[in-house]
């Protein structure tokens, strides 16, 4: 794929008034992560949350700090892990951000194209429920916090029943 660049706005997740414009960010679907210069992330007070190892295109392994920020390209915005790029690192818009922004890489014309979200594929169990009789999915899984009643997927909301 040929390389091309786009403009991007990086915002602090907590205080969205703190933002920095990146006029030229190389679109790189070979990079999972987005790489932004450390000084720009520090300027908008994005904090390093972890340190990870990355293998560079030349095979070299490096360690870099990673934080969380909002990424905006055009009218699309997503949150992502952002690598604190050091001197000599490329400034990149990675594949996760491109996907989160619902953008498609048109490599031939060197541009990003807005796409729509794709629905989750239906799972049809033969003999159970005909595909035209889909039922709302109900789950009782609790990922974080205190358990409560399973979510009501019919759109009805119940608060504080006694």
N, C-alpha and C positions, 0 to 999 in steps of 0.2 A: 504494500500500500504506500502511496506517496504521502508525504507529510504535508500538513497544513495547520494553520493556527486560527484561533478564535479569541475574542475578548471574553472576559469573565469577571464577575464580581464575587469576592469572598467576604462572607459576613461572620461575625462572632455569633454563635448560637444563642447566647444568653442576652447580649446587648446588641441587637441588630442595627443600631445606629452606627456601630463600629464596623466599618467595611473598607475594603481596599479594591481598587480597580486593577485588573491584570490585563493590559492591552493586547498581549500576544502570548497565548498559552497553546503549546503544541498538542494537538489531539493525537493520543497514542493508545490505541486499543490493545497494544501489546503490554501495556502497563495496567495492572489492576487498580493501582492507587493514583490519586491526584497529588502532584508535587508542587508546592508553593514555597518560595524563598522564606527562610526562617525569619529574616528581619521584617518582612511584610506581615507574617502571622503574629509576631510579637507586637507589632505596631497596633494591631486590632485586638490584642490581648487574648489570642487563642493559646490555650495552655497545652503543653505536651501531656498526654495521658498514659502513654506507654512507649516502649522502645522495641522496634522490630528489625529483623534482618531482611535485606532485600538483595536479590541477585541482579546485578546490572547487565546491560546488553553485552558487555565484553566478558561476562562470566565472573567478574569480581563480586565478592560479597561485601556489603556495607551495612552498618547499623544506623538507623535514623529514628528520631522522635516522631510520634504520630499524635495528632489531636483531632478534635471534631469541629467542623465548621459547616456553614451553609454555602452552597455553590450555586451561582446564578449565571445562566447563559441565555441571552435574549429574555424572554418572559418566563422561562422555566427555572425552577428552583428545587434543590434537593439537599439533604444533609448527607455528609460523608466523612470518612476518615481522611485526613489530610496529612501528607508526609511533610515534615519540616526539611525542605531542600537546603543543602549546604552549598558553599561555593564550588562551582564546577558541575553541579547537578543540573539536569534539564528541568524546565518548568513545564509540567505536563497536566493535561486533562485526561484522567485514566478511564478505563472501561466501566468501572462501577458508577462513576459520576455520570458518564454518558447514558448508561442504562437507567439510572435513577431520574435523570432529566427527561426521560422518554424521547431521546434523540437517536437518530440512525445515521451512521457514517456513510455518506455517499463518497467513496474513495475516488471514483472516476472524475467527479466534478469538484472534489476537494471542498466539501461543505457538510454541515450537519442539517438534517431534516427532522422536523417535529413529527412524531408519530403518536398514535393513541395507545392507551393501555390495552393489553390483550387479556381477554377473560381467561380464567382458569378453566382448563378442559374438564368436561363433565366425565364422571366415572359412572359407567352403567354396569350394574351387576345383572347378568342375564337371569330373567325370571323373577326378579325382585320388584323393581319399579320401572315402568315404561319411561323412556326418556322425556316424554311430554308431560309427565306427572312428577316433576322434581319436587322434593320436599325441602323446607329450610333445614340447614345444617345446625344442629345443636351440640354444643360442647360444654363440658364441665371443667375443662382444664384450667388451672390457675397458674400463670407464669410468674407473677410477682404480686405480693400483697396478701390480703386476707381472702379466704374463700368466701364465696357468696353463691347466690343462685346462678345456674347456668344462664348465659345470655339468651334473650328472647329474640330470635332472628326474624320475627314477623313484623318488626318495626315498633311494637308496643313497648313502652318503658314503664316499669313499676319501681317506685321509690318508697322505701320505708313502710313495708306492710307490717301491721301488728296484729 
